[in-house]
């Protein structure tokens, strides 16, 4: 049974917003983890995230944050920090819903006891663009932080003997014109 979820959050088509899935795919290609650890590209979750976190011991999320700080700066939020934020009015079904999901899981008596969100301050959210250089420089430090969190919790991981190329198809400039409607 999985007791830890490492989840990458973000829209890979919007530049720095894709940092969560980007780092998640890097982790998958570079490290092996104990059977209790699951890795998931969560995309842009809404309240459906609740069913993925109920019953976990630990939840480690990677996401892009916007706080008008220095691009590439790493910010860590713990469960108490996330729960202290009053949920804002949801503008669409894809608005981040982490605090609502944690509160719902708490009401069910099945919320993860350990929650950490590792955020990277974004710079560019242009459709079809790769990560900005400032955000890309945060990749290795975020990976190290995630591995340290796993160590602290007592979960095994090790570097793969033969690293694989990560499946990051969005890592370069995308030609979005092929998706535009032709009238």
N, C-alpha and C positions, 0 to 999 in steps of 0.2 A: 504494500500500500504506500502511496506517495504521501509524504508528510510535509514536503517543502515544494513550493512552486517558485521558480524564477521566471518572471514574465516580462517580455519586452512590449512596451506600449508605444503606439505611434502610427502615423500614416506615412508609409515609405515613399509616397509620391510627392511629399511636401518638404523636401530638403531636410533640415535639422530635426523636424518632427519625427523622422524615422530612426532616430538614434537608439531607441529601445529595441526594435527588431534587429537593427544592425549589430548591436552588442550581443544580443541573444544568439545570433547566428555565428558570431565570432567565438562565443563560449562553446557552442555545440561542436565547432570544428577543431577547437584546440584542447578541450578537456573531456575527460570521462568523469562521471559522477556516480555516487552510490545509488542503489535502486530506489531509495526513498526520495530522491530529488527528481523533479520533473521540470522540463524547460518548455515554455510555450510562447509563441508569437501571438500576443493577444490583440494585435491590431488596434482598433479604436473602440474599446469596450464601453458598454453602457451598463445598465443594471443587470445584464446577463452575467457580469463578472461574479456576482454573488454565488452562483452555483459552482463556480470554479474554485472559490476560496473557502467555502464552508467545510469544516472538518480538518483543515490543514493545521499543522503546528506552526509553520512559518511561511511567510510570503515576502519575496524579494522582488521588487518591481524596478524597472529601468524606464525612464521617460524623459522627454524634453520638458523643460520648465521655462516660463516667461516671468521674470521678475525685474526686468530692466537692469540687470546686473551685467557683469562682464561676460561676453559670449565664451562658452566652454567651461565656465565655472561649475564645479560639482557641488550640489546642495543635497544634503541627506535629511529626509523626513522620517521620523519614527511614528509608530502607531498613534501615540498621544498627540503628536503634532497634527497628523491627518484628521483625527477625530475632533480636534479643537476648531477646525475650520467649518463654519456653518455652510452647509450646501447651498450653492447659488441656484437661482432659477435656471432650469435646464432649457436651453434654447433649441436643442434638437436631440434626436435619439442617440447621437454619438458623443455628446458632451461627456467629459470625464465624470465618473460617478464613484470614485474610490471611497470617499467618505460615506456616501449612502450605502454602498455595498458592505462596508465594514460595520455600519450601524445595524443593517439588516441581519448580518451574520451574528452580531452580538445579541440581537433580540432572539435569534434561534438558539442561542447558547453554543454556537459552533464557530466563533470567530478565531482566526489564527492568533495565538498569544504573542507572536513576534512578527512585526510588520516593519519593513523598511522600504522606502521609495528613494532610489538613487536618481536624482534629477541632474540634467545637464542643461545649463542656460543656453538656449538657442539663439541663433543670429539670423538665419535666412530660412524662409518658408516658401520659397518659390517653387511652383509645380515643376516636376521633372529634373530638379537639381540634386546633386549629391550633397553629402554633409559639407558644411563650411569647414575651412581649415581649423578654426578655433575649436569647433565641436569635435572634429576628428581627433584632435590632440588629447581629448578627454577619454577616448576609448580605453586605452591601456590602464589608466588610473581607476576607471570605473570597474573594469574587470578585476583588478587587484582588490578593490573594496568588496566586491561581491564574494570573492574567494575568502577574504578575511571574515566576512559575515558567516559563511558556511563553516569555517574553522571554529569560530566562536560558538556556533550552535552544535558542533561535533559531527558534521557531515563530511564524509570522505569525498575527495576529488583529487585527480592527478592529471598532469599534462599528458596528452596523447603522445605515444612514441612517434607516430607519423602523423603530423598535422595534415588536415584536409583543407582544401580551399572552401571557404564558407560559401553558402548558396546566397549570395547577395547580388541579385540581378539588377537592383536599383542603385548600385553603388557609383554609377557614372551618370553623366547627363543623359536624360531620356528624351527621345524625339516624340513628344506628345502630339504632334500634328497628325500622326497616323490615326489617332483616336478622335479627331475632330469630325463632326458630322459634315457630310457633303450634301449640300442642298442644290 
